[in-house]
Amino acid sequence: ISDRRFPRSARLLSAADFKRVFDGPRRSADRWFTVLAVSNETGRARLGLAISKKQARRAVDRNRLKRLIRESFRSQRSQLDDSDLVVMARSAALSITNAQLRASLQRHFSKLAGSGH
C-alpha cells in the first residue's frame, strides 16, 4: 500500500532538478504528452509536472491532468527504477478520456523504463 502514495521523495522539487531533466533527456512524445527522463542517483523514480496555462487554460483542466499523471506514475513507479521524469501536457490532452490519457502515459513510462542509462 505504501507504494500507492506520492511522497516528497518521489517528486522533483527544485529548479535544479527540473533543469537537469531538461538539459539532456531521453524523450517520449505523442499527441497528448511529452515525457522527458534522465537517470538519477537517488535509486528511486521521481516525477515532475510541467502543465502550462498555455496548454490548459482552466485550473480544473490542469488539475485533472496532474491528478491523472500522478496516479499513473504511482501505479508504475516500481518499474521506473532511478529515473527523473518530467511530464508536459499538450492542449489535445484536454479532449480525450481519462482511459486514453492513462494508456498514453503507460506507453511513455514503459518506453522510458526500458531505455538505458
Kinemage of the C-alpha trace (Angstrom):
@kinemage 1
@onewidth
@group {chain A} dominant
@subgroup {mainchain}
@vectorlist {calphas} color= white
{ca ile a 1} P 0.000 0.000 0.000
{ca ser a 2} L 2.818 2.439 0.764
{ca asp a 3} L 3.770 2.260 -2.929
{ca arg a 4} L 0.450 3.941 -3.823
{ca arg a 5} L 1.458 7.147 -2.069
{ca phe a 6} L 3.236 10.081 -3.673
{ca pro a 7} L 5.789 11.169 -1.044
{ca arg a 8} L 8.084 14.174 -1.330
{ca ser a 9} L 10.939 11.807 -2.112
{ca ala a 10} L 9.123 10.832 -5.330
{ca arg a 11} L 8.814 14.424 -6.556
{ca leu a 12} L 11.131 16.765 -8.391
{ca leu a 13} L 11.118 19.771 -6.106
{ca ser a 14} L 13.890 22.171 -7.074
{ca ala a 15} L 14.539 24.196 -10.196
{ca ala a 16} L 17.913 22.451 -10.426
{ca asp a 17} L 16.174 19.043 -10.593
{ca phe a 18} L 13.970 20.224 -13.446
{ca lys a 19} L 16.920 21.844 -15.237
{ca arg a 20} L 18.852 18.574 -15.100
{ca val a 21} L 15.968 16.771 -16.804
{ca phe a 22} L 15.504 19.470 -19.453
{ca asp a 23} L 19.239 19.622 -20.239
{ca gly a 24} L 19.769 16.156 -21.719
{ca pro a 25} L 16.743 13.890 -21.556
{ca arg a 26} L 15.567 10.710 -23.179
{ca arg a 27} L 12.244 11.681 -24.692
{ca ser a 28} L 8.914 10.071 -25.449
{ca ala a 29} L 6.148 12.056 -27.141
{ca asp a 30} L 2.721 11.671 -28.697
{ca arg a 31} L -0.222 13.973 -29.445
{ca trp a 32} L -1.070 14.369 -25.756
{ca phe a 33} L 2.118 14.295 -23.721
{ca thr a 34} L 5.851 14.742 -23.905
{ca val a 35} L 7.743 12.864 -21.219
{ca leu a 36} L 11.418 13.603 -20.529
{ca ala a 37} L 13.605 11.281 -18.471
{ca val a 38} L 17.139 11.239 -17.089
{ca ser a 39} L 18.788 8.816 -14.701
{ca asn a 40} L 19.281 9.971 -11.133
{ca glu a 41} L 21.439 8.868 -8.207
{ca thr a 42} L 18.635 8.506 -5.671
{ca gly a 43} L 17.764 4.911 -6.532
{ca arg a 44} L 14.090 5.765 -6.965
{ca ala a 45} L 11.871 7.253 -9.656
{ca arg a 46} L 10.834 10.885 -9.234
{ca leu a 47} L 8.175 12.861 -11.085
{ca gly a 48} L 7.913 16.493 -12.086
{ca leu a 49} L 4.889 18.081 -13.743
{ca ala a 50} L 5.013 20.896 -16.284
{ca ile a 51} L 1.383 21.579 -17.156
{ca ser a 52} L 1.288 25.083 -18.591
{ca lys a 53} L -1.575 27.560 -18.659
{ca lys a 54} L -0.894 27.967 -22.354
{ca gln a 55} L -1.814 24.320 -22.956
{ca ala a 56} L -4.582 24.025 -20.338
{ca arg a 57} L -6.212 27.372 -19.677
{ca arg a 58} L -8.581 26.367 -16.891
{ca ala a 59} L -7.318 25.288 -13.477
{ca val a 60} L -9.821 22.450 -13.430
{ca asp a 61} L -8.258 21.030 -16.618
{ca arg a 62} L -4.694 21.391 -15.329
{ca asn a 63} L -5.648 19.718 -12.056
{ca arg a 64} L -7.339 16.811 -13.864
{ca leu a 65} L -4.208 16.215 -15.926
{ca lys a 66} L -1.934 16.444 -12.895
{ca arg a 67} L -4.106 14.016 -10.929
{ca leu a 68} L -4.072 11.511 -13.784
{ca ile a 69} L -0.320 11.797 -14.331
{ca arg a 70} L 0.408 11.327 -10.626
{ca glu a 71} L -1.927 8.331 -10.448
{ca ser a 72} L -0.305 6.727 -13.496
{ca phe a 73} L 3.183 7.398 -12.125
{ca arg a 74} L 2.293 5.872 -8.754
{ca ser a 75} L 0.992 2.695 -10.348
{ca gln a 76} L 4.152 2.254 -12.446
{ca arg a 77} L 6.795 3.694 -10.149
{ca ser a 78} L 8.278 0.302 -9.327
{ca gln a 79} L 9.210 -0.299 -12.997
{ca leu a 80} L 10.795 3.123 -13.443
{ca asp a 81} L 13.971 2.387 -11.469
{ca asp a 82} L 16.013 5.512 -10.855
{ca ser a 83} L 14.685 7.993 -13.409
{ca asp a 84} L 13.714 11.615 -13.000
{ca leu a 85} L 10.694 12.219 -15.233
{ca val a 86} L 9.054 15.456 -16.317
{ca val a 87} L 5.630 15.168 -17.946
{ca met a 88} L 4.394 18.004 -20.151
{ca ala a 89} L 0.842 18.048 -21.487
{ca arg a 90} L -0.387 19.326 -24.831
{ca ser a 91} L -3.738 21.015 -25.358
{ca ala a 92} L -5.052 17.943 -27.231
{ca ala a 93} L -4.929 16.058 -23.908
{ca leu a 94} L -7.972 18.025 -22.742
{ca ser a 95} L -10.238 16.493 -25.374
{ca ile a 96} L -9.719 12.769 -24.713
{ca thr a 97} L -10.925 10.420 -21.997
{ca asn a 98} L -9.097 9.589 -18.787
{ca ala a 99} L -8.655 5.998 -20.000
{ca gln a 100} L -6.938 7.233 -23.185
{ca leu a 101} L -4.692 9.512 -21.138
{ca arg a 102} L -3.742 6.622 -18.828
{ca ala a 103} L -2.947 4.396 -21.828
{ca ser a 104} L -0.749 7.112 -23.332
{ca leu a 105} L 1.163 7.614 -20.068
{ca gln a 106} L 1.552 3.841 -19.662
{ca arg a 107} L 3.224 3.681 -23.101
{ca his a 108} L 5.564 6.573 -22.290
{ca phe a 109} L 6.581 5.156 -18.923
{ca ser a 110} L 7.120 1.671 -20.389
{ca lys a 111} L 9.230 3.071 -23.208
{ca leu a 112} L 11.377 5.177 -20.891
{ca ala a 113} L 11.714 2.446 -18.278
{ca gly a 114} L 13.191 0.168 -20.921
{ca ser a 115} L 15.706 2.648 -22.302
{ca gly a 116} L 19.226 2.585 -20.971
{ca his a 117} L 21.185 4.775 -18.569
